[in-house]
């Protein structure tokens, strides 16, 4: 029997669990492109990043808890789109769910909750950032009604 997952706003007690999931997410991203190789200080950087987000009124951090364990998280920010309407954009910057909890509708529920929270924070458009070669993420977001609006290309600087 599966327990019903609880989606809630994160707090300081969730910091270690979120950092662990964020590091896993970044290591997964590393598999998609060598330009996404993680820093040796990934744990420290992740801890500071999440800690700051938990305090920032323009950031949203959600966790998915099942059986008392944090099994997923989503981090988003509301930013100002200087040149476009609507001006306020909710950007899903980080989203990770443990593999054994995927394909159960939890991801959809988390993004829908983020959508509502970001809308209440003033966002008029919601976007998501992820590695362009991550075909599962492309399909996931397209199935939720998202579409591409900006492409980001990179070229490594040789020394």
C-alpha positions as CSV (number, residue, x, y, z in Angstrom):
1,X,0.0,0.0,0.0
2,X,1.3,3.4,-1.0
3,X,1.0,6.4,1.3
4,X,-0.4,9.7,0.0
5,X,2.5,12.1,-0.6
6,X,2.4,15.5,1.2
7,X,3.4,18.5,-0.8
8,X,4.3,21.4,1.4
9,X,6.5,24.5,1.7
10,X,10.0,23.6,2.9
11,X,11.5,24.8,6.1
12,X,15.0,24.8,7.7
13,X,14.5,21.2,9.1
14,X,14.3,20.1,5.4
15,X,17.7,21.6,4.5
16,X,19.8,18.4,4.6
17,X,17.3,16.4,2.7
18,X,16.9,19.1,0.0
19,X,20.7,19.5,-0.3
20,X,21.0,15.7,-0.8
21,X,18.4,15.8,-3.6
22,X,19.8,18.9,-5.2
23,X,23.3,17.3,-5.4
24,X,21.7,14.2,-7.0
25,X,19.9,16.4,-9.5
26,X,23.1,18.2,-10.5
27,X,25.0,14.9,-10.8
28,X,22.2,13.7,-13.1
29,X,22.5,16.9,-15.2
30,X,26.2,16.2,-15.5
31,X,25.3,13.0,-17.5
32,X,23.6,15.1,-20.2
33,X,26.5,17.4,-21.1
34,X,30.1,17.8,-20.1
35,X,29.5,21.6,-19.8
36,X,27.4,20.7,-16.7
37,X,30.2,19.1,-14.7
38,X,29.6,19.8,-11.1
39,X,32.1,21.7,-8.9
40,X,34.1,19.8,-6.3
41,X,32.4,22.0,-3.6
42,X,28.9,20.9,-4.8
43,X,27.6,20.1,-1.3
44,X,28.7,23.4,0.3
45,X,27.4,25.4,-2.7
46,X,24.1,23.6,-2.6
47,X,23.7,24.1,1.1
48,X,24.3,27.9,0.8
49,X,22.0,28.1,-2.3
50,X,19.1,26.3,-0.5
51,X,19.6,28.1,2.8
52,X,19.4,31.5,1.0
53,X,16.3,30.3,-1.0
54,X,14.5,29.4,2.2
55,X,14.9,33.0,3.5
56,X,14.2,34.8,0.2
57,X,10.6,36.1,-0.2
58,X,10.9,35.8,-4.0
59,X,11.8,32.1,-3.8
60,X,9.6,29.1,-3.4
61,X,10.9,25.8,-2.1
62,X,8.5,22.9,-2.0
63,X,9.1,19.4,-0.7
64,X,7.3,16.1,-1.3
65,X,7.2,14.0,1.8
66,X,6.1,10.4,1.9
67,X,6.1,8.3,5.0
68,X,8.0,11.1,6.9
69,X,10.8,11.2,4.3
70,X,11.5,14.0,1.9
71,X,11.5,12.3,-1.5
72,X,11.4,15.3,-3.8
73,X,11.8,19.1,-4.0
74,X,11.1,22.0,-6.3
75,X,12.8,25.4,-6.1
76,X,11.5,28.4,-8.1
77,X,12.0,32.1,-8.1
78,X,9.8,35.1,-9.1
79,X,11.8,37.4,-11.3
80,X,11.2,40.6,-13.2
81,X,11.1,40.3,-17.0
82,X,12.1,43.9,-17.8
83,X,11.1,44.0,-21.4
84,X,8.1,41.7,-21.5
85,X,4.6,41.4,-20.3
86,X,3.6,39.9,-18.0
87,X,6.5,41.4,-16.1
88,X,6.6,38.8,-13.3
89,X,7.9,35.3,-14.2
90,X,7.9,32.3,-12.0
91,X,11.0,30.2,-12.9
92,X,11.2,26.6,-11.8
93,X,15.0,26.3,-11.5
94,X,15.4,23.0,-9.6
95,X,13.1,20.0,-9.6
96,X,14.0,16.5,-8.5
97,X,12.0,13.5,-7.4
98,X,13.6,10.2,-6.3
99,X,13.4,7.6,-9.1
100,X,11.2,5.2,-7.2
101,X,8.6,8.0,-6.8
102,X,8.4,9.0,-10.4
103,X,5.6,8.1,-12.9
104,X,3.0,8.2,-10.1
105,X,1.6,11.7,-10.8
106,X,3.6,13.3,-8.0
107,X,5.7,15.5,-10.3
108,X,2.5,16.9,-11.9
109,X,1.1,17.6,-8.5
110,X,4.3,19.4,-7.4
111,X,4.4,21.6,-10.5
112,X,0.6,22.4,-10.2
113,X,1.2,23.4,-6.5
114,X,4.2,25.6,-7.6
115,X,2.0,27.1,-10.3
116,X,-0.6,28.2,-7.7
117,X,2.1,29.4,-5.2
118,X,4.0,31.4,-7.9
119,X,0.7,32.9,-9.2
120,X,-0.1,34.1,-5.7
121,X,3.4,35.6,-5.5
122,X,2.5,37.7,-8.6
123,X,3.9,35.6,-11.5
124,X,2.0,36.0,-14.7
125,X,4.0,33.3,-16.6
126,X,5.7,30.2,-15.3
127,X,8.8,28.8,-17.0
128,X,11.1,25.8,-16.2
129,X,14.9,25.5,-16.7
130,X,16.6,22.2,-17.3
131,X,19.3,20.7,-19.5
132,X,18.2,20.9,-23.2
133,X,19.3,17.2,-23.7
134,X,17.0,16.0,-20.9
135,X,14.3,14.5,-23.1
136,X,12.3,13.2,-20.2
137,X,12.0,16.7,-18.8
138,X,11.1,18.1,-22.2
139,X,8.3,15.6,-22.5
140,X,7.2,16.1,-18.8
141,X,6.8,19.9,-19.2
142,X,5.2,19.7,-22.7
143,X,2.6,17.3,-21.2
144,X,1.9,20.0,-18.6
145,X,1.3,22.6,-21.3
146,X,4.7,24.3,-21.3
147,X,6.5,25.2,-24.6
148,X,9.9,26.5,-25.4
149,X,10.3,30.3,-25.6
150,X,14.1,30.9,-25.2
151,X,17.1,28.8,-26.2
152,X,20.5,29.1,-24.5
153,X,23.6,28.0,-26.5
154,X,27.1,27.6,-25.0
155,X,30.6,27.4,-26.2
156,X,33.4,26.5,-23.9
157,X,36.2,29.0,-23.6
158,X,39.6,27.3,-24.3
159,X,42.6,28.4,-22.4
